[in-house]
Each structure stands twice: as structure tokens, then as C-alpha cells.
């Protein structure tokens, strides 16, 4: 008899037959997510967000990065701004590359008495080149964003987020069950806090593009969670009547079966976002594309990790609070203990259920009692010969 061929870990992973104990290590995942969430929450409380001008209101000035005397640097613009206004701008950054490069300044709201001298000083000292290839004051543009409009943007963003969460909760509760809806919401809140915390820790500017990207990655995170939960539901159908495996084991099997699919889906989704981020930063400078791509990248990574390592373990903990699933898990453990005792040659007490092997009982009875003679046949003796 030849030994069964052993398959590699990669083969088992790609075929959905891996046996990684993901649910069994849930305490480790809980500690990791707990530490990450604590760091993010502390940063949100004490550091806060670097809100863009669209949320806080203020003034924005933009001018080409090329002047009659050569390239214009951010430091030159900051120095002129500080000399004229008396304070440093809140944000100064270069946007784009090549001929389309420009410098953007964002600051507190400026009055006309401040804005007019600032434009004149920037033009006289830097001589920015306009569209005609000659220095032009028209190349310097400015815009004002009121604080009221910024507050409206913030309110609308929060409303959109709340509506999204409510609709998702209703969908999951109807399509799956309340336990799965609760577990998915835990993973969803984790993704929101982690993504927001990363922006707070790094100090990245929060813009309307950031909010749009956040809503996008929430849908991606839920998609991956729904795929895993759908497999969990399939594996646990009729589980309470069986003693082959517990709910935790059925959920862990579902994770192993969908692990490769989740990784492939995430990789395919992340690659275009990385391309968008490279184009936004490397070719077009830090702008709307970079803000949109960065929040998507952070959120997608957080979403796929939480759907695998957080959502399903939380689901198992919720389900095991139900006494029916606890009793079923105890029956599974008892059956395996009896099987192990039989393998070890130990005496096993009879099970409470009566034997149902009627075929064996009938066979034993037929062997112990002689059969009645057929009509017309004389009885035989012990030697089996007929009496004369």
C-alpha cells in the first residue's frame, strides 16, 4: 500500500483545502486590532485631522512654478507670503510636474487689503510665466472658501456615512442574519477608524476626495466580508443536527476556502489604485488623484485584513453565545473523545442511544435458533440423516 501523496501548502491554499487555524487564534487577532485601534483613536483625539480648505474655509492662491528668472520654489513663495501677511501659510505645496507644475498656498481667509498686496509682491519678485510664455499677473489665481460652506461639506459627509452604515446594516440583517450583520459592522467600524487614524497620524490633508475614497473602500470591505459569510452560511447549514464539526470549525473552513479568492480580489483591486497613486504623485503632483488613491489603498488593505481576521472570529463569538451551538460543540467534542478512546483500546461506556443495527440482530437470532422444518420433510437427527 503506497503512502498518500502529500500536497504543498501553496496547492492547498489555491484549491481551498488549506487548514490554517484562523479562528482558533482569534485572541491574537483581537490583541493586534485592539492595539491598532487604540493608537488610531488616541491620534484622532489628541492630534485630530489636517482638514483642507474645503472643510475649514480660507484662501487659496495658485501660481506657475516657472518664472522669468527660473524655477519658483515653495520656500520663495512662503517667504513672500510671510513678509506681506505677517504669518506663515497653513499649507504650501508643489503640484504637478514639467510645464504644468504650479505652487498652491492655502491659508486662513485673507481680506482684500491683504490679498491685493500679496498678488503684487508675488508677481514683482517671482515674475511667474503665464500661458503666453511671458510673465503675467493673471497667472496668479486666488479663491475664497467660506467657513459656512466648509461646515456644510462636513455635515453632508457625515450624513452620507451614516446613511451608508444604516443601509448596509439593513441589507446584511435581511440577506444573512443579525449575528452576521453585527460582525460585519464591527469590521466596518474598524476600517473607518483605522483609515481615519492613518490620516491623523501621518498628518495628511483631508479633502472631499478623501471622503469619496472612504465611502468607496467601505463598499469593498463589505464585499469581501459578504463573500466569506456566504461560505460560512453554506458550511453551517443543518449543523445543529450533526456532530462532525462545530460552528467555529465550519467558519474556519470557510475562511480557508475563500482565503485565496480574497487575496486575488484584493491584489487585483489594489494594483490599479497603486497606479493611480503613482500617477497622482509622480506625474501630476500631490492633488485630488493622490488623495483619492491614498485613502483607497489604506482602506482596501485594512478591509481585506479585517474581513478575514476580525469579522469571522467576531461572528463565531456571537454565535457561540447561543446555547444550541454550545451544546452542539460539546456533542462534537464528546464524539471525538469516544472515537479516540476506541483507537487507544480503552473501554467506552455504551451510548445512550439504543442500537439500530437491526440487520445484525436478526442475523444473530437466525444463527442461534434452528429453522423450522418445511412441510412434508421429516425431521433429521444430529447427524443430519433422515430417519427411516
C-alpha positions, -999 to +999 in steps of 0.1 A: +000+000+000+015+033-011+015+063+011-008+092+000+008+119-019+015+150+001+004+183-014+022+216-008+009+244+012+005+266-019-015+239-036-039+235-007-042+273-005-051+277-042-075+247-041-093+259-009-082+229+011-058+247+035-062+241+072-049+273+088-064+278+122-075+314+118-105+313+142-085+294+168-060+323+170-087+349+175-072+362+207-041+371+189-060+390+162-081+407+188-050+420+206-035+432+173-066+450+162-071+464+198-036+480+198-041+494+163-075+509+172-061+524+204-033+541+186-057+555+160-083+567+185-056+584+206-043+602+175-078+613+165-085+626+200-052+645+206-039+652+172-070+655+151-073+659+113-054+682+090-086+695+074-083+710+040-096+744+030-129+729+017-138+720+053-123+748+073-127+777+048-099+801+039-080+814+009-061+796-018-035+811-041-020+793-071+007+804-094+030+786-120+062+771-107+082+787-135+092+824-135+112+847-158+142+842-135+139+804-134+120+778-113+100+791-084+103+772-051+079+767-023+103+784+001+103+816-020+065+818-020+064+812+017+089+840+024+069+865+003+036+855+019+051+858+054+066+893+046+033+906+033+007+889+056+028+886+087+020+849+093+031+817+076+006+799+053-011+768+066-003+746+035+023+752+008+029+726-018+041+720-054+015+704-077+023+687-110+055+684-130+070+699-160+053+728-177+021+722-158+038+724-124+024+750-100+025+761-064-005+761-042-009+781-009-037+776+015-042+799+044-067+815+067-092+838+050-075+869+036-091+903+033-088+923+001-063+946+019-041+916+023-047+898-009-040+926-034-005+935-020+003+897-018-005+892-055+015+923-065+045+911-044+044+876-059+043+890-094+071+916-090+095+893-072+089+860-090+076+870-124+055+839-130+051+829-167+016+827-179+000+809-208+016+831-235+051+823-223+056+858-208+053+870-172+017+878-163+000+888-131-031+869-145-012+837-140-017+842-102-052+829-093-069+831-059-101+817-045-120+821-013-139+793+006-162+804+034-163+786+067-200+781+063-196+762+031-169+741+047-192+733+076-219+722+051-194+699+034-185+683+067-222+678+076-230+663+042-200+639+045-212+627+079-248+622+067-236+602+037-215+580+061-244+574+084-268+566+056-244+541+042-240+523+075-278+521+081-284+508+046-257+482+049-270+471+083-305+465+069-291+446+039-270+423+060-297+416+085-321+407+057-297+388+035-279+369+063-288+372+099-284+396+128-252+379+141-235+383+107-248+419+103-233+428+138-199+411+129-197+429+096-204+463+113-176+456+137-152+451+108-166+481+090-161+504+120-126+491+124-118+500+088-132+536+092-113+542+124-080+527+111-082+547+078-090+579+097-063+572+122-037+568+095-046+602+081-044+617+115-010+601+124+007+610+092-009+644+091-023+641+056-047+667+044-084+657+044-102+668+013-136+660-003-117+634-024-107+617+009-143+614+019-152+600-015-124+575-013-135+564+022-170+556+010-156+536-018-134+514+003-162+507+027-181+490-001-150+470-009-146+459+027-182+448+029-179+429-004-151+407+009-169+401+042-201+391+024-181+366+003-167+349+035-200+350+053-218+334+024-194+305+026-198+303+064-236+300+059-232+273+033-209+253+056-230+256+087-264+247+070-280+220+092-251+220+115-271+217+147-282+181+137-247+169+131-217+161+153-190+161+126-177+196+133-186+227+154-196+261+142-161+275+148-146+248+126-172+253+099-164+291+099-127+284+099-131+260+069-150+288+051-121+312+057-096+287+042-119+281+012-122+318+004-087+329+015-071+327-019-101+344-035-099+373-011-062+377-017-066+376-055-095+400-054-076+424-032-045+423-053-064+430-085-082+459-068-050+473-052-029+473-084-049+500-102-050+521-070-013+519-068-011+530-104-034+559-097-013+569-067+019+568-087+004+589-114-012+613-089+021+618-070+048+612-096+033+627-127+006+652-115+018+661-081+000+659-048-036+666-057-070+652-060-059+619-075-033+613-048-059+620-020-084+596-036-059+569-043-042+570-008-074+566+012-084+538-011-051+520-007-052+522+031-088+513+033-085+483+010-056+468+029-075+473+062-107+460+047-093+427+035-074+420+067-104+428+089-128+407+068-105+376+073-091+381+108-118+401+126-153+397+111-154+359+112-139+354+147-164+380+160-192+361+142-181+329+159-181+345+194-216+359+188-230+326+176-214+306+205-234+327+229-264+307+217-268+276+239-278+255+209-244+260+193-226+254+226-244+221+231-236+211+196-199+218+201-200+197+233-215+168+214-188+171+188-161+170+215-178+140+232-180+120+199-143+127+192-134+117+228-152+083+223-135+078+190-101+085+204-108+061+233-117+033+209-085+039+189-065+036+221-082+004+231-099+018+261-134+007+273-160+030+262-194+032+280-224+024+259-240+054+243-275+064+255-290+057+221-301+021+215-285+000+188-301+005+155-283-022+136-314-045+131-297-065+104-271-077+129-297-085+155-318-106+130-287-124+118-276-133+153-311-147+161-312-167+130-279-183+138-288-192+174-323-207+168-328-237+144-351-231+114-385-249+115-388-278+091-406-273+059-440-291+054-436-327+041-400-331+052-391-355+080-371-341+109-334-351+109-311-362+136-279-347+149-260-363+120-283-347+095-296-380+081-332-388+076-349-412+100-360-444+084 
